[in-house]
Amino acid sequence: MKNIVLFLAFCFTFGLVSAQPMDKKELKQLKKMFQVYDSGKIFKKAKRIALPGVNLRFKLVSRESVTDGSWKDRDGQMKFSAWAILSGMEAADFQEITDQFEVMLTDKLTRMGLEVVPPAAYQNAKNYKKLVEKNTRDRTTSKKNWGAALVFSAGERPFFVFPMSPLGPHAKFAKEVKALVANMLITIDFAYVGFEVDRYSGRYYKSVSSKATVVPVIRLEGMTQNELQQRSDGTYMHVIADQSGGHQLTLNTEFVSDLEFSSNIETCSDCMPLMAKSFWMSIVRGSNNMGTYQVTADKTKYKAAVLDALDRFSDIWIKIYAAQQK
């Protein structure tokens, strides 16, 4: 929780200075939020950009756990887990947010001086079809140590990832449409789950108990090196230019909105939203000491909080892109 408060303070400070010209020191500070891959200043001479992959991954179930090393039994250490479940939102709401984000992003890139290529201009392109055919991914994410989520794509376009190689249909696609090609995945969590562990011991006994605290907060989930095995893909923005280079930003922290979207949190035993029921059992099997909390969202406030986070977050990486133009 302390980290979230500190990050909110950083975001507020950034908002105060964002209107000022960015110097090298500020650019260096912003880049610390990301793992940066840059194989050339691809934005320096770019005139056009296509956005075939604007993807938002909305978490429906969020799971956190804590292990207490002071207690060991025949099964090992005591492990406490808690699940936060989002309710009150429907698939149409997530799609609306995703489409609005694409409009927001298009406006920012246009103000940056780039022509945004409309989908109708590339959807029949030979290499776009190859890219989709060979690299389409499942929209569901289901991991016991992480939770469950669904991906929504702007314009309901296919959800794909770029190949690891710098060469391939994505590079050929960029050359074919004579534009930069961007693909991104932004993971949106809805709650912070914390634990308070209490230990009791007497002459003949020892016990450990835990209490979970769930705080509704919209946060764009990053990925750190220490969490690669436990987290999902996190948040990244990948832009490629035919065969002359690429640029990728992977968020290595978290980015939060301070706008409230829920005031209703309650414990529950059978409150799984319809969209998550199909893969709920696969992630809870084998868990123990589980507490389940339902976070009910106000649709209007949830949309506002998510778009607020996306707006301020995209300002940062658009600034990093724009710095290459100088």
C-alpha positions in Angstrom: 0.0 0.0 0.0 2.9 2.3 0.8 4.2 1.8 -2.7 0.9 2.7 -4.2 0.7 6.0 -2.2 4.2 6.9 -3.3 3.4 6.2 -6.9 0.3 8.3 -6.8 2.5 11.1 -5.5 4.9 10.6 -8.5 2.0 10.6 -11.0 0.7 13.9 -9.5 4.1 15.4 -9.7 4.5 14.3 -13.3 1.2 15.9 -14.2 2.5 19.2 -12.9 5.6 19.2 -15.0 4.4 17.4 -18.1 3.5 20.7 -19.9 7.2 21.8 -19.7 9.8 20.8 -22.3 11.3 17.5 -21.5 15.1 17.4 -21.0 17.4 14.4 -21.0 17.2 14.1 -17.2 13.4 13.8 -17.3 13.5 11.4 -20.2 15.9 9.2 -18.3 13.7 9.2 -15.2 10.6 8.2 -17.3 12.4 5.3 -18.9 13.2 3.9 -15.4 9.5 2.8 -15.3 10.2 0.4 -18.2 12.4 -2.3 -19.6 13.4 -0.6 -22.8 14.4 -2.3 -26.1 15.4 0.2 -28.8 17.2 -0.9 -32.0 17.0 2.5 -33.7 15.3 5.8 -33.6 12.3 4.6 -35.6 10.2 7.6 -34.8 12.7 10.1 -36.1 11.6 10.1 -39.7 8.3 8.2 -39.3 5.2 9.8 -40.9 2.6 7.0 -40.5 1.7 4.5 -37.9 -0.8 1.6 -37.9 -2.5 0.3 -34.7 -3.7 -3.2 -35.5 -3.0 -4.4 -31.9 -4.6 -2.2 -29.2 -5.3 -4.8 -26.6 -6.5 -4.4 -23.0 -6.5 -7.3 -20.6 -9.0 -6.9 -17.8 -8.6 -8.9 -14.7 -11.8 -10.5 -13.4 -10.2 -12.4 -10.5 -7.1 -11.3 -8.7 -5.2 -13.5 -6.3 -2.5 -12.7 -3.7 -0.8 -14.9 -1.1 1.6 -14.7 1.8 3.8 -17.5 3.2 4.6 -17.5 6.9 7.9 -19.2 7.7 7.5 -19.3 11.4 5.1 -22.3 11.2 5.8 -25.5 9.5 3.9 -28.7 9.4 4.1 -31.9 7.4 2.8 -30.1 4.4 5.4 -27.3 4.7 5.0 -23.6 5.5 1.6 -21.9 6.3 0.3 -20.2 3.2 -2.6 -17.7 3.2 -4.4 -16.8 0.0 -7.1 -14.4 -0.8 -9.1 -13.8 -4.0 -10.7 -10.6 -5.1 -13.5 -11.0 -7.7 -14.8 -8.1 -9.9 -18.5 -7.9 -10.4 -20.9 -5.4 -12.0 -19.1 -5.2 -15.4 -20.0 -6.9 -18.6 -18.1 -7.7 -21.8 -19.7 -4.8 -23.6 -18.3 -2.4 -21.0 -14.8 -3.7 -21.4 -15.1 -3.4 -25.2 -16.3 0.2 -24.9 -13.3 1.1 -22.8 -10.9 -0.5 -25.2 -12.5 1.3 -28.2 -12.4 4.6 -26.3 -8.7 4.1 -25.5 -7.9 3.6 -29.2 -9.6 6.9 -30.0 -7.6 8.6 -27.2 -4.4 7.0 -28.5 -5.1 8.0 -32.1 -5.6 11.6 -31.1 -2.3 11.7 -29.2 -0.3 10.2 -32.0 -1.9 12.6 -34.5 -0.9 15.5 -32.3 2.6 14.0 -32.3 2.6 14.6 -36.1 1.9 11.0 -37.2 -0.8 9.9 -39.6 -2.7 7.0 -38.1 -3.5 4.4 -40.7 -7.2 3.3 -40.5 -7.9 -0.4 -40.2 -9.7 -0.5 -43.5 -6.5 0.4 -45.2 -4.6 -2.7 -44.0 -7.0 -5.4 -43.0 -6.7 -7.0 -46.5 -2.9 -6.7 -46.6 -1.2 -10.0 -47.3 1.2 -9.8 -44.4 -1.4 -8.6 -41.9 -3.3 -11.8 -42.7 -0.2 -13.9 -42.2 0.6 -12.1 -38.9 -2.9 -12.9 -37.6 -2.9 -16.4 -38.9 0.4 -17.4 -37.3 0.4 -15.4 -34.1 -3.2 -15.2 -32.8 -3.4 -15.9 -29.0 -6.1 -17.1 -26.6 -7.9 -14.2 -25.0 -8.2 -15.9 -21.6 -5.5 -15.9 -19.0 -5.9 -18.3 -16.1 -3.1 -18.8 -13.5 -3.4 -20.1 -10.0 -0.8 -17.7 -8.6 -2.2 -14.7 -10.4 -5.9 -14.9 -11.2 -8.0 -14.8 -14.3 -8.5 -12.2 -17.1 -9.9 -11.6 -20.6 -8.3 -9.6 -23.4 -10.4 -7.2 -25.5 -9.1 -5.7 -28.7 -10.1 -2.3 -30.2 -12.5 -2.7 -33.0 -12.9 -6.3 -32.0 -9.9 -7.1 -34.2 -7.9 -10.3 -33.7 -5.6 -10.6 -30.7 -2.1 -11.5 -31.8 1.5 -11.0 -30.6 4.6 -10.0 -32.6 7.1 -12.9 -33.2 10.3 -12.7 -31.1 12.4 -12.4 -34.2 12.9 -8.9 -35.6 12.1 -10.3 -39.1 8.9 -11.9 -40.0 5.3 -11.0 -41.1 5.2 -8.1 -38.7 8.2 -6.5 -40.3 6.9 -7.3 -43.8 3.6 -5.9 -42.8 5.2 -2.6 -41.8 7.0 -2.4 -45.1 3.8 -3.3 -47.0 1.7 -0.5 -45.4 4.7 1.9 -45.4 4.2 2.7 -41.7 5.3 1.9 -38.2 3.2 -1.0 -36.8 2.2 -1.0 -33.1 1.0 -3.8 -30.9 0.4 -3.5 -27.2 -1.1 -5.3 -24.3 -2.0 -3.5 -21.1 -3.1 -5.5 -18.1 -5.7 -3.8 -15.8 -6.1 -5.0 -12.2 -8.9 -3.8 -9.9 -7.8 -4.4 -6.4 -4.9 -4.4 -4.0 -4.8 -7.4 -1.6 -2.8 -7.2 1.6 -2.3 -9.5 4.5 -1.8 -9.0 8.3 -0.3 -12.1 9.9 -0.7 -12.8 13.6 1.3 -15.4 15.5 0.2 -16.9 18.9 2.3 -19.3 21.0 2.0 -20.9 24.4 3.7 -23.6 26.3 2.0 -26.4 24.4 0.8 -24.8 21.2 1.6 -22.4 18.4 -0.8 -20.9 15.9 -0.7 -18.5 13.0 -3.6 -16.6 11.5 -4.0 -14.0 8.8 -6.5 -11.3 7.9 -6.8 -10.1 4.3 -7.5 -6.5 3.3 -8.9 -5.7 -0.1 -8.7 -2.1 -1.5 -10.4 -1.4 -4.8 -7.9 0.4 -7.0 -7.4 0.5 -10.8 -3.8 -0.3 -11.5 -2.0 -1.1 -14.7 0.0 -4.2 -13.8 3.7 -4.3 -14.7 6.2 -7.1 -14.7 9.4 -7.3 -12.6 12.3 -9.7 -13.1 11.6 -11.3 -9.8 8.0 -12.0 -10.7 8.4 -13.6 -14.2 7.4 -17.0 -13.0 4.3 -15.9 -11.0 2.9 -13.0 -13.1 1.5 -12.9 -16.5 2.7 -10.9 -19.5 2.1 -7.6 -17.7 2.1 -4.5 -19.9 4.1 -3.7 -23.0 4.0 -1.5 -26.1 5.9 -2.8 -29.1 6.4 -0.8 -32.3 8.3 -2.1 -35.4 9.5 -0.5 -38.6 9.8 -2.7 -41.7 13.4 -4.2 -41.3 15.2 -1.2 -39.8 14.4 -1.6 -36.2 11.9 -1.7 -33.4 11.1 -0.2 -30.0 9.5 -1.9 -27.0 8.6 -0.6 -23.6 7.7 -3.2 -20.9 6.3 -1.7 -17.7 8.4 -2.9 -14.7 6.3 -1.3 -11.9 2.6 -0.5 -11.6 0.6 2.6 -12.6 -2.5 3.5 -10.6 -5.5 5.7 -10.8 -6.7 7.5 -7.6 -10.3 7.7 -8.8 -12.6 5.5 -6.8 -14.9 3.0 -8.6 -16.3 0.8 -5.8 -17.5 1.3 -2.3 -19.0 -2.2 -1.9 -16.7 -5.1 -0.8 -18.1 -8.2 0.8 -17.0 -11.7 1.5 -18.6 -14.4 -0.6 -18.5 -18.1 -1.5 -20.4 -18.2 -4.8 -20.0 -14.9 -6.5 -18.0 -15.8 -9.7 -18.9 -13.5 -12.6 -20.3 -15.4 -15.7 -17.3 -14.4 -17.8 -14.8 -16.1 -15.4 -16.8 -19.2 -14.4 -15.4 -21.3 -17.3 -11.8 -21.1 -16.0 -12.4 -20.5 -12.2 -12.1 -24.1 -11.1 -8.7 -24.5 -12.9 -7.1 -21.8 -10.8 -8.6 -22.6 -7.3 -7.8 -26.3 -7.4 -5.1 -27.0 -4.8 -5.5 -23.7 -2.9 -6.0 -23.5 0.9 -6.7 -21.0 3.6 -8.7 -19.1 0.9 -10.7 -16.0 1.5 -12.9 -14.6 -1.3 -14.0 -11.0 -1.6 -16.4 -9.5 -4.2 -15.6 -6.0 -5.4 -18.7 -4.5 -7.0 -17.9 -1.8 -9.6 -20.0 1.2 -10.5 -19.8 1.0 -14.3 -19.4 4.7 -14.9 -16.8 5.2 -12.2 -14.9 2.0 -13.3 -14.7 3.3 -16.9 -13.6 6.7 -15.7 -10.9 5.3 -13.5 -9.5 2.9 -16.2 -9.4 5.7 -18.8 -7.8 8.0 -16.3 -5.0 5.6 -15.8 -4.6 4.9 -19.5 -4.6 8.6 -20.3 -1.8 9.5 -17.9 0.1 6.3 -18.7 0.0 6.8 -22.4 1.2 10.4 -22.0 4.4 9.0 -20.6 5.3 6.6 -23.4 4.1 9.1 -26.1 6.7 11.5 -24.6 9.3 8.8 -24.9 8.4 8.3 -28.6 8.3 12.0 -29.3 11.8 12.5 -27.9 13.1 10.4 -30.8 11.7 13.0 -33.2 14.2 15.7 -32.1 
